[in-house]
Amino acid sequence: MSRQRRKLIYILGFMGSGKSTVGKLLSTELGWPFIDLDTVIEAGQGLTIREIFEHSGEPFFRQIERAALTEASKTEPAVIALGGGTFAQPRNVDFIRETGGATVWLDCPPEVLRARCQGMDNRPLFRDAESFSRLLVDRLPYYRLADFRISTEGRKPEEVVEQILRLRVF
């Protein structure tokens, strides 16, 4: 029995890869709602992601992230930008696969990611270059599980969206 793919697109990748930017543009092109998981979590908690980590810790954050992911996945069609660590949680990978949506990894060179994140103070797991690199290495095996890998190197967000639209899987 073959399952028809649902009209859900999950945009994943490391912090600074352009998930929110590309997700918004893609949703506009498709005429679908856009859901930024981090924004949903912050609105629901009344705190920034960093504040949630600081006040309640990562395990609590991952619980509310899972609840937000479950709720967001009920919206169809939708483009959902995941947090940088969402797809690096095995339970979430399994859940996303079960939804039948397409997963698109925005692959970006580490030096570009680091430059984009350098001035940001809202990234709770980005403390220094060493922790940044270690976190990226830890998450790459999960990102590689995505249905599609789109390189963003040297490309404008609009070009990335065009490539995603050419996939024609949704």
Residue pairs with C-beta under 8 A, 6 or more apart in sequence:
3 100
4 100
5 100
5 101
5 102
5 169
5 170
6 76
6 99
6 100
6 101
7 32
7 76
7 77
7 78
7 101
7 170
8 73
8 76
8 77
8 78
8 80
8 99
8 100
8 101
8 102
8 170
9 26
9 32
9 78
9 79
9 80
9 101
9 102
9 104
9 164
9 170
10 80
10 82
10 87
10 96
10 101
10 102
10 103
10 104
11 19
11 22
11 23
11 26
11 79
11 80
11 81
11 82
11 104
11 106
12 19
12 82
12 86
12 87
12 103
12 104
12 105
12 106
12 143
12 146
13 19
13 84
13 105
13 106
13 107
13 108
13 143
14 84
14 108
14 113
14 135
14 136
14 139
14 143
15 84
15 113
15 117
15 120
15 123
15 125
15 126
16 108
16 112
16 113
16 114
16 116
16 117
16 120
17 84
17 106
17 107
17 108
17 113
17 152
18 106
18 108
18 152
18 157
18 160
19 36
19 81
19 82
19 84
19 106
20 36
20 38
20 39
20 81
21 157
22 81
22 106
22 152
22 157
22 160
22 161
22 164
23 34
23 36
23 79
23 80
23 81
24 34
25 157
25 158
25 161
26 34
26 79
26 161
26 164
26 165
27 33
27 34
27 78
27 79
28 34
29 161
29 165
30 77
30 79
30 165
32 77
32 78
32 79
33 75
33 77
33 78
33 79
34 78
34 79
34 81
35 72
35 75
35 78
35 79
35 80
35 81
36 81
37 65
37 68
37 69
37 72
37 80
37 81
37 82
37 83
37 86
38 49
38 81
38 83
40 68
40 71
40 72
41 49
41 52
41 61
41 64
41 65
41 68
41 83
42 48
42 49
42 52
44 64
44 68
45 52
45 64
47 55
48 122
49 61
49 83
49 122
49 123
49 124
50 121
50 122
50 123
50 124
52 60
52 61
52 64
52 124
53 61
53 124
53 125
54 124
58 124
62 85
62 89
65 83
65 85
65 86
65 89
65 92
66 89
66 91
66 92
66 95
69 80
69 82
69 86
69 92
69 95
69 96
70 95
72 78
72 80
73 80
73 95
73 96
73 99
73 101
77 170
80 101
84 125
84 139
85 125
85 139
86 92
87 93
87 96
87 103
87 139
87 142
87 143
87 145
87 146
88 138
88 139
88 142
88 143
90 142
93 142
93 145
96 103
101 170
102 147
102 148
102 167
102 169
102 170
103 145
103 146
103 147
103 148
104 146
104 147
104 148
104 149
104 150
104 164
104 167
105 143
105 144
105 146
105 148
105 149
105 150
106 150
106 152
106 160
107 143
107 149
107 150
107 151
107 152
107 153
108 151
108 152
108 153
109 153
110 133
110 136
112 152
112 153
113 132
113 136
114 129
114 132
117 123
117 126
117 132
120 126
125 131
125 135
126 132
126 135
143 149
147 169
148 164
148 167
148 169
150 160
150 163
150 164
152 160
